[in-house]
Structure formats: C-alpha cells, structure tokens
Amino acid sequence: MTTTDGQLDITQLPDLAEGTGRVTPVRSRRPIYVDLLPPCNNACPAGENIQEWLRLIKEGQAEAAWRQLTRDNPFPAIHGRVCYHPCEVACNRRDLDSAVSIHSVERYLGDQAIENDWHFSKPRNNTGYRVLIIGAGPSGLSAAYHLARVGHEVEIHDAGEKPGGMMRYGIPEYRLPRDVVDAEIKRVEDLGVKIVLNHSVKDLLREQREGNFDAVFIAVGAHLSKRVEIPSMDAGKMVDAVDFLRNVASGEKPKIGRRVAVYGGGNTAMDAARTARRMGAEEAVIIYRRSQEQMPAHAEELTDAEQEGVKVHWLRTINEVDADDIEVEIMELDEWGKPHGTGKFEKLPADTVIMAVGQVADTGFLHSLPGLQFVNDVVQVDPTTLMTDVPGIFAGGDAVPSERTVTVGTGHGKKAAKMIDAWLNRRRVLPTVKHPGVGFDDLHLWYFGDHPRSIQSELDPSERVADFDEIVQGLTEDQANFEARRCLSCGNCFECDGCLGACPEDAVIKLGKGHRYRFDYEKCTGCATCYDQCPAHAIEMIAEK
C-alpha cells in the first residue's frame, strides 16, 4: 500500500474481518527467540559472518570486528577493494533505501589493521603434518592461512617472482595498490607459512615425495590466455591481455601506440583498456561480439571504463588485423540471442590489438598424473571435499569448475583447509546445517528510518588516466560506523528492547548486555505483541503442544 504522497507504507494493518482473537483463556501459541541466516552471510563466497563483524563495529570494537572477519577471510583490505560484493546484492536493505556498503566497511577494517599493525595469533600447537600448496594466489594463500592456524606446516610453491597471483599481476594498481597486497600476504607469512618463489612445479608426485608432504592443494591460477585464430599481416601488434597486464604490473612499459583495440567483453578486457589509457593510448576501444546486456563484465567496470574515455563497439567481431587498422564484421543476434555475421564490414584504426577473450588454468603439468580427471583445463574434484580422485590431493580456485574471482578462490582455500585437516586427522566432516533464511518481507520496519548509503569518494575521471593512483578512497571512522549502523540485523536479536517495552504482561526478562532476553511463560499470554514489533524478525510464534 502507498500513502498519498507516493511513499511505501510499511505499517501492516490487521484484517479485523478475517482475524481471530489474540488472547484466549488458554494460551494457544507462544513466542520463542530465533537466530536466522542473514542474506549477506548466505551470499558471501568466503563464508564471512558479515552481520557479526558489523555488530562489533557498532559496539566500537574495530579490532574485534577485524578478528571476527579474519576468522574466515585473511584479506579484508584486498577484498574490500576488489570483491564484487554479492552480499550487497542480497542485502535486504536494498528494498528499503539502498544496500549496506559492506565492501567499504570491510576495506576500512583491513586498512585499520595495516595502519595499526594488527597481527594474527600464532598457532598453539604443531601437528607434525606438512602440506604443499601449488600457487600463491588468493586460493592458495587462503588455504595456507587456515591450515597454519590449526598447526600444520605449510609450504607454497609458486612460479612468480612475488606472491599474490592475479591479485598482483592481473588486477591493476589503480584498483588494488601493491602495498596493500604485500601487507596482507606478509601477515600470512608471519604465521610461519613458507613461500618458495620462481619455482615451477613439473612433477607433482616427486615434489610431494621429496618434500615429505602429507597432502597437496592445487591452487594454480588462470594465467594463460585463450587463443583465437585471426588473420594478421603483423602478428607483433597482437598481444594477450593477461601478458599485457602482467608486464605493466611488473614495471614494464610496453609500446602500444596511440590507438588500442581490446577484443573481449569481460572484466579483463575493461582492465586492459583502462590500463592502455594510462600507458599513453589516446584512443582505447573495446570490441565485443554480443550486446551490452550479454556482457560478462560487471556493469560498474563498464561505467568506470567509459568515464575514462574508453569506447565500446557492440555486436562486432574482428575479422582481420592489418598494418594500420582492423577489419570488423557487424553481428546480429538471432531469436535465441546468439550472434551471427551479417556480411557487413567496417575498418577501425588500431596500432595494437589486445586479446581478452578468456583465460585457462595453468594445469598442463598435471595431465600426466595418474588418476586425475579433467574437463578441458580444470581438475575434477568432489564438490563437498574438493579432493581429486587421487587421495590426499585437493584442488580449488581457478583450477576447478567455478566462478573465477578473488573471493570465490579465497572461499575455496578456506574449505580445502578444513577438508585437508579432517583428512589428515582421519576425521569425518559432518554437513553444516544452515539456519532458515530471512527476507525483506519478514522484517518489521517501523524501527528503521531512511539513512542514505555512505559514498566513497573517487578521483575525477579526468585525473585518473594520468597515473595508477588508487581511484576509490576509503571511509572515515565516522562513515564506517554509520554504515555499520545501517545494518538491519536481519533474523537476529540486536537488543533494541522493543519486546521488553511492548509486552503488556512484563513477560520479557532482560538478561544483561550481550545475553539478550528470555520469556517468562508463566506470565505470557501469547498475544504476539513482541513478535509483531520485532524489527529483525528474531521472534517466532509457535503453537503450544
């Protein structure tokens, strides 16, 4: 129902014609306190208890909030910058005004930890087990962190000059400064994790045997570009996006000319085009064979690219690369949304063509390992345990079928560590039973007013392409605290005292700060006044037995 001024009326009116009496001589129902699953927690690929660390910030306990967060994810400063925050897509507050800016508060905690030199607690024991991890990207580092915390010796072998994988070599510095990456990786190393760099693994079983490792986690990244055959008179002007981004991240300055064309429609294509602008390209265009609605890149990435002067040619495919230009064919979509050539062509000027048509995992060295199963470039694993068909060898991140993001990789590392620990200790892992979820319509919104989302300041688009300075700035302490207070605490009591004040029978007993309440059923009549007013839907009414 809407009011006369067009606003949503969130007050639920009782249907007096259909309803029954709320109180009878014999109580037919009673209230109980419940803990439900918030949608943000449910959506987080890293498995964070987001609602809890937001609560701790509200209580003025920033370090405790950071420690709660890092129980699940050791890289809040990184994730607060590069995660595409599915938690905010799921946030119930979106339907009230706008989602809680969870990622910006996570970044705030991560930056506070770096600034104040917070460290992880050292493990209290050494189990004597040794675990080898192949790959020092987000999945491998996450697994190493969780394994080290329970007392296992962990060694990471990585082919790169520095750890971080695609966090270091695939994400441009204007999105993720390298000092942030270094600080959060060093904290993992301080737990005793050994990282061996410039070390390409050729024979995994030999590596495991010679190092006396009890288990292995394969966490190699998707560092190899997919190949597309395009006729070219000058193959030298065609470069892979992954190689281009890696070279720039390593401090090189590739010569790309004034006009750059990027072929592809994913986030890597956006990063390559924006990086090209910073490397001196006056014109950067993206060529994508499908429509904008079918683009795999996140919408915010496209918006940022266009603000920096990048242009996009939709429904185009490169047909041929010549010395001074490229020939593209105009495409059209059929009734199923599949692109087809029209036989019509255009010429576009280009000094360099950057190929960003996808990546594959660097798993070639594993194909000779007896027992491993593959589908194309990815290793097949048990989705519950992440173990391959070879006992004691696990895999995750880009190396297995999954969405290839930093956060998914980090979540895989956490899950793999749990399963590796259980396997080493011959312990069975019981399935986790989730609490029921809570939706927007379950909340009683009388308690919450309109509070606009905190907006992170950004560099002006005209200034961005001059260098690789970080574009998005962090929140202040006041902004982070305000944003945390916007959390609706969906499905869980936050001790607002609403039930205490509403009960007409004084049947609600306050147990003290942090201990919530209990019901005195000798006094309770089952009128449901407490239930009707509870903002977070932390009270349910159940039938009397």
HELIX and SHEET records of a PDB file:
HELIX    1   1 PRO A   39  ALA A   43  1                                   5    
HELIX    2   2 ILE A   50  LYS A   58  1                                   9    
HELIX    3   3 ALA A   62  LEU A   69  1                                   8    
HELIX    4   4 PRO A   76  VAL A   82  1                                   7    
HELIX    5   5 PRO A   86  ALA A   90  1                                   5    
HELIX    6   6 ASN A   92  ASP A   95  5                                   4    
HELIX    7   7 ILE A  102  ASN A  116  1                                  15    
HELIX    8   8 PRO A  138  ARG A  149  1                                  12    
HELIX    9   9 MET A  166  TYR A  169  1                                   4    
HELIX   10  10 ARG A  178  GLU A  189  1                                  12    
HELIX   11  11 LEU A  204  GLU A  210  1                                   7    
HELIX   12  12 ALA A  235  LYS A  237  5                                   3    
HELIX   13  13 ALA A  241  ALA A  249  1                                   9    
HELIX   14  14 ASN A  267  ARG A  278  1                                  12    
HELIX   15  15 GLN A  292  GLN A  294  5                                   3    
HELIX   16  16 ALA A  299  GLN A  307  1                                   9    
HELIX   17  17 GLY A  364  LEU A  366  5                                   3    
HELIX   18  18 GLY A  397  ALA A  399  5                                   3    
HELIX   19  19 VAL A  406  LEU A  424  1                                  19    
HELIX   20  20 PHE A  440  ASP A  442  5                                   3    
HELIX   21  21 LEU A  445  TYR A  447  5                                   3    
HELIX   22  22 PRO A  461  ARG A  464  1                                   4    
HELIX   23  23 GLU A  477  ARG A  485  1                                   9    
HELIX   24  24 GLY A  498  ALA A  502  1                                   5    
HELIX   25  25 THR A  529  GLN A  533  1                                   5    
SHEET    1   A 2 ARG A  29  TYR A  33  0                                        
SHEET    2   A 2 ILE A 539  ALA A 543 -1                                        
SHEET    1   B 5 LYS A 194  VAL A 196  0                                        
SHEET    2   B 5 GLU A 153  HIS A 157  1                                        
SHEET    3   B 5 ARG A 130  ILE A 134  1                                        
SHEET    4   B 5 ALA A 215  ILE A 218  1                                        
SHEET    5   B 5 ILE A 393  ALA A 395  1                                        
SHEET    1   C 2 LEU A 224  SER A 225  0                                        
SHEET    2   C 2 GLN A 359  VAL A 360 -1                                        
SHEET    1   D 5 MET A 238  ASP A 240  0                                        
SHEET    2   D 5 THR A 352  MET A 355  1                                        
SHEET    3   D 5 ARG A 259  TYR A 263  1                                        
SHEET    4   D 5 GLU A 283  ILE A 287  1                                        
SHEET    5   D 5 LYS A 311  HIS A 313  1                                        
SHEET    1   E 3 ARG A 316  VAL A 321  0                                        
SHEET    2   E 3 ASP A 325  LEU A 333 -1                                        
SHEET    3   E 3 PRO A 339  PRO A 349 -1                                        
SHEET    1   F 2 PHE A 374  VAL A 375  0                                        
SHEET    2   F 2 VAL A 378  VAL A 379 -1                                        
SHEET    1   G 2 VAL A 508  LYS A 510  0                                        
SHEET    2   G 2 TYR A 517  PHE A 519 -1                                        
END                                                                             
